[in-house]
Amino acid sequence: MERREMSAVSSRVFLLVLTAVSGCVDAMSFMRLGQVFTAAMTGNTVLGGIAVATGDFRHAAHYLVALIGFACGAAASGFVAASERKRSGWSRTVTHALWLELAALVTFWAAADALGKAGVSRHTGELLFVLAFAMGAQGSMARRVGVNGITTTVITSTTTGLMETLVWKAMGLAPSRRDRQEPFDPTKPWLIWMWVLAVVIYGVGAGIASLVILRAGYNEMALPVGLVVITIAFGLYQTRAKRVPAEVRRPAAGR
């Protein structure tokens, strides 16, 4: 029995789906949990520095908790994928890492709903950790898939790569190469479109989450949870075991 890998096109689509999840979760945590991001760690680092400089140590602690939660999620996902750490592409192990994210998202949803507004305010730190853990697990998983510039949890590097490539193309220039003997491999059009879509989809996810937050309580979590469930289901289906014919499995000496 061998394991399949998700097709390249499907992998790209579902990385964009997970980028929408990050947009939803970031909007939700920013609006409900004291203006702290749970996917965009660069923003937390800046805001945390500002909070320390202005003496707002309570918010500084929340930014730190989010950073720690994200790191723990990435570490946990890395542990799950350790057996295939040198392999790129969307394998079944990558899909299994998403169970960590789903568990964290569902835990947050259930806890926030049970605690209510007052309880959420008292337990902001714990809830931030759980959401950031989910995003850290997702970010680590995206690294295993290995699509250049698509991290699913941040669009800073995506935007940088997109604009750099567009400027070079407009000027008719090729990217510099360390080894001049290597053939020039131009940036594929599909990758440029992925970068564009990642930026747009991240914003769309955040916008949709923001629109429903005031009307649906914490049930806006149904959107990111649903997207992750679909991704896991499709990943498990595409990476299901395939049978190898007996004549292929049989050693050559025994033929």
PEJOQUI-V865021 format. One record per backbone hydrogen bond with DSSP energy under -1.0 kcal/mol. CO is the residue of the C=O (numbers start at 1). NH is the residue of the N-H. If there is no record, write none. Layout:
co=CO nh=NH
co=CO nh=NH
This chain:
co=2 nh=242
co=7 nh=11
co=8 nh=12
co=9 nh=13
co=10 nh=14
co=11 nh=15
co=12 nh=16
co=13 nh=17
co=14 nh=18
co=15 nh=19
co=16 nh=20
co=17 nh=21
co=18 nh=22
co=19 nh=23
co=20 nh=24
co=21 nh=25
co=22 nh=26
co=23 nh=27
co=24 nh=28
co=25 nh=29
co=26 nh=30
co=27 nh=31
co=28 nh=32
co=29 nh=33
co=30 nh=35
co=39 nh=41
co=40 nh=44
co=41 nh=45
co=42 nh=46
co=43 nh=47
co=44 nh=48
co=45 nh=49
co=46 nh=50
co=47 nh=51
co=48 nh=52
co=49 nh=53
co=50 nh=54
co=51 nh=56
co=52 nh=55
co=55 nh=57
co=56 nh=60
co=57 nh=61
co=58 nh=62
co=59 nh=63
co=60 nh=64
co=61 nh=65
co=62 nh=66
co=63 nh=67
co=64 nh=68
co=65 nh=69
co=66 nh=70
co=67 nh=71
co=68 nh=72
co=69 nh=73
co=70 nh=74
co=71 nh=75
co=72 nh=76
co=73 nh=77
co=74 nh=78
co=75 nh=79
co=76 nh=80
co=77 nh=81
co=79 nh=82
co=81 nh=84
co=82 nh=85
co=84 nh=87
co=89 nh=91
co=90 nh=6
co=91 nh=95
co=92 nh=96
co=93 nh=97
co=96 nh=99
co=98 nh=102
co=99 nh=103
co=100 nh=104
co=101 nh=105
co=102 nh=106
co=103 nh=107
co=104 nh=108
co=105 nh=109
co=106 nh=110
co=107 nh=111
co=108 nh=112
co=109 nh=113
co=110 nh=114
co=111 nh=115
co=112 nh=116
co=115 nh=119
co=116 nh=120
co=117 nh=121
co=118 nh=122
co=119 nh=123
co=123 nh=127
co=124 nh=128
co=125 nh=129
co=126 nh=130
co=127 nh=131
co=128 nh=132
co=129 nh=133
co=130 nh=134
co=131 nh=135
co=132 nh=136
co=133 nh=137
co=134 nh=138
co=135 nh=139
co=136 nh=140
co=137 nh=141
co=138 nh=142
co=139 nh=143
co=140 nh=144
co=141 nh=145
co=142 nh=146
co=144 nh=89
co=147 nh=150
co=155 nh=159
co=156 nh=160
co=157 nh=161
co=158 nh=162
co=159 nh=163
co=160 nh=164
co=161 nh=165
co=162 nh=166
co=163 nh=167
co=164 nh=168
co=165 nh=169
co=166 nh=170
co=167 nh=171
co=168 nh=173
co=179 nh=182
co=188 nh=192
co=189 nh=193
co=190 nh=194
co=191 nh=195
co=192 nh=196
co=193 nh=197
co=194 nh=198
co=195 nh=199
co=196 nh=200
co=197 nh=201
co=198 nh=202
co=199 nh=203
co=200 nh=204
co=201 nh=205
co=202 nh=206
co=203 nh=207
co=204 nh=208
co=205 nh=209
co=206 nh=210
co=207 nh=211
co=208 nh=212
co=209 nh=213
co=212 nh=216
co=216 nh=219
co=218 nh=221
co=219 nh=222
co=220 nh=223
co=221 nh=225
co=222 nh=226
co=223 nh=227
co=224 nh=228
co=225 nh=229
co=226 nh=230
co=227 nh=231
co=228 nh=232
co=229 nh=233
co=230 nh=234
co=231 nh=235
co=232 nh=236
co=233 nh=237
co=234 nh=238
co=235 nh=239
co=237 nh=240
co=240 nh=4
co=242 nh=2
co=245 nh=248
co=245 nh=249
co=246 nh=250
co=251 nh=254
co=252 nh=255
